[in-house]
Amino acid sequence: MSQDVIPLYVADVSAFTKTLRKSLTEQDTLPGHAAMLALVAKAAGFQNHQHLKAAKPAEDTALDELALKRALRVFDDSGRMFRWPKWTKVQGLCLWTFWARMPAHKDLTERDVNEILKTGLNFDDHVLLRRSLIDHKLAERTIDGRVYRRIEQRPTPEALALMKRLKER
């Protein structure tokens, strides 16, 4: 049986251990596995073990600096992409800059999308970027390809950092 890793952050270890010790002394016998999980979760400030599992862990704020550095290398001083990166992760990161240029909640034609992409490129392959936006789930299109729409979502921390650094150039 595979086991999920559930991160647990305890702000005050002293209060945590006092609460856990109090819960254990109220028991006549040592608790079983499930009961122990519940006691640990309660001592950490959660309602129960399920509440702990459902809690979103604190986001790791460390940026992937290598991917960010590689992404910045494919943009010129004016913020236009002059070559397509070879790493898939960097490609996806670079696409966020084009996603940000697309208007939110608006249907676009293929011609509209092409114009948006061409303004940010210094090489002649806007079709590659248009397909990549779809492949990376940053945009969607109808089956016949007549209507394109940006998929609304929160950019990754690396994408936000990339856009900020390009703007500062």
N, C-alpha and C positions, 0 to 999 in steps of 0.2 A: 504494500500500500504506500503510495507516495504521500508525503506530508508537506503541507504548505508552510512556508516560512512566514511567520507573523512577527514583524518588528515591534518592539515595545520600547518606548522612550519613557523614562521615569524622571520627572523634573526634580523631585525631592526623594532621594533614596531612603532617608531616615523616616519620613512619614510613611513611605511605602512599606518598609519592614515592620514598623509599629502596627500598621493596619493589618498586615498579613499575620503577624504574630498573634494579635488579638483574635483574629478569625480562627486561627489554628487552635488556640487554647479553649475556645468555645466548643470545639469538636470533642467528642468522647474518644474517637479513634482517628487514625490518620485518614484523610480523605483519599478517595480514588483519583484516578487521572482526570476525569471530567470535572469533578468537584474541585480539584486543585487548580485546574485551569480557570474555573469560575472565581475562585478566591484570589488568584493572582490578578485577574482582570479587574475585579472590584477594588483591590488594593491600589491598582494603578489609576483608579478613577472612572472606570467604565461600568456600565450597568451589568454586563455579563460577558462571557467569552465571545458570543456572537457580535456583540457591540464592538469589542476589541478587533475582531476580524474585519468588520465592516469599516472601521475607522481608516481614513486615508492617512498613510504615513506622511511625515513632513517631506516636502519635495527637496530633492538634492539640488542645491543651488550651484554646484560646480558645473561649469560649462565645459563642453568638449572643445578645448582650445585648439587642438590639432585640426579638427574638422573646420573650425571657424577660420583658422589661419589658411587652410587649403582653399576654402571658399573665397576668402578675400583676394587670393592670388588670381582668380579668374575675372576680376572686375578691374576696369581701368580707373583712373583718378576721377573721372566724371560719374562713376557708378554704373557704367555700362559693361555688360558681360562681353568679353572678347574671345572666350573659348569655352567649350563644354568640358566640365571636370570629368576625370575618368573614374572616380570613386562614387559609387551609388549613394552613399550617405551624404557626400558633399553635393551631389546633384540635387538631392531632395532639399538640402539646406538652401541652395541657391534659388530653387524654385519659389521659395517663400517671398523673395523680393518681387517676383512677377505676380504672385498671388495678391500681394498687397496693392499692386497697381490696378487690379480688376475691381470694378465697383461692386459693392455688397448688394445682395438681394436684387440683382438686375439681370434680366436675360440679355445675352449678347449673341451676335451673329459670329460666324467664323471670321469674317472680315474684321469685325471689331476686336476680337481676341488677337488676330494677327497684328493689327496696328499697335495694340498695347504691348505685345511682345517685341515688335520691331523697334519700338522707342527705347527699349532697354538692352538692345543687342548691338554688338559691333561685328557680328559674323552673320552669314546669311543662312540660318537654319531655324527659323521661327516654328516650323512644323515639328521639329524635334521637341522643342519646349512645350508646344501645345499638347502633344501626345504625352509628354512626361508629366504635365500638370494633372492629366486624367489618371495616369498610372500611379502617381503618388497621392491620389485622393485629395487633391487640392482644388480640383474643378471637376464638373461633370458635364456631360453632353447628352442630347437625345440620341436615340439610335440612328436616326437619319443624319445627325451631325449638324442640324440647322441651328440649334439653340445650345449655347454654352452658359454655364453659371458657376460662379465661384462657390465652393463649399465652405460655409461659415464654420470656423473653428478657431481655437486659441493657438497662435503661433508658439512654437517651442522656444525655450529660453535662448537657444543658440540662434534661432531665426531672428528673434528680437535683437540680440546682440549684433548680428550681421547687419541688419537694416540700420541700426543706430550707427555702427562704425562706417558704413557706406555713406550715410548722411553727413557724417563729420568730415569726410574727405574734401 
